[in-house]
């Protein structure tokens, strides 16, 4: 049976890469439906037009944009479209969410929790569903420290921001359906650019460090804090390759996967290496995090440095994300997480060349 895909969250960075992976690997599929917000339609159509030359064997008629909104019942789709989806869909990928660490509570709950409940209700109606793949985050662990396991979810944790909190409650809602639907839950770490090209469509996560270096490049740059928390960075290609395999293989049914770096480095090591590759400098002295946090509470300072204050909490979050399910189920494939220090020069160089795009892709409140 040919597969029919439905992907929410398009044209986000991860959803775009997922679409390209499907096109690269599927010899034949029935259709791909992309749920988009109406105000992104032109952007989405322009992107699809660029695929014509790369994938001449695929008619764009097999990729359909559906304007809708996950916060609305049935996404606000017409009854005609809804009936087609209910009868034909085999694979549902839910990526749509608010990923901003500084997101207000009301917006986060509306999109991340209510939106996911709507997607769940939609999934329960699908008559031909082979897999419902939900994108959570490894940070549903909140402020927990120590070893974090894939089977753990409700551990009385508290949260560093409303993004974490609402993704936690959303994952609980999806977890409830594992007895009714073939579900795969994906908990990515912090996603960076492609391991070979550095390509990314947004500069967040560790790129905030580079924003900081850019603004202070003519000054001595101190180390931030003494805590040796571990990084949780993964390149986009590792994430997509792992997700594509795990969401199609029978072994992935009703499992939760933390797609994280199995051999992470301390944040301070990565910070120093970024500084070395980017500015050919070394850190001078140490500035405690408790001194930086008040500064980043000032909107002008945040905008100047292009760094959200919420990022600081990840410098001293001493959590290690176990990924045994992921490693075990990928062990007979060639899908491996690259050594992050090996890809640091690639990531940094891409930022150097494309940093003028920061203003377009990074929102600092």
FENFENGI-V222773 format. One record per helix or strand. SS is the DSSP state (alpha for helix, beta for strand). FROM is the first residue (numbers start at 0). TO is the last residue. Records with the same first field share a line. If there is no record, write none. Layout:
# FENFENGI-V222773
SS=FROM-TO ; FROM-TO
This chain:
# FENFENGI-V222773
beta=3-6 ; 30-35 ; 62-66 ; 90-93 ; 130-134 ; 145-147 ; 182-187 ; 189-191 ; 222-223 ; 229-229 ; 232-234 ; 254-258 ; 265-265 ; 285-286 ; 318-320
alpha=12-24 ; 37-53 ; 59-61 ; 72-75 ; 78-87 ; 104-124 ; 137-140 ; 161-178 ; 206-214 ; 235-247 ; 249-251 ; 266-278 ; 288-294 ; 298-304 ; 308-313 ; 323-329 ; 339-360
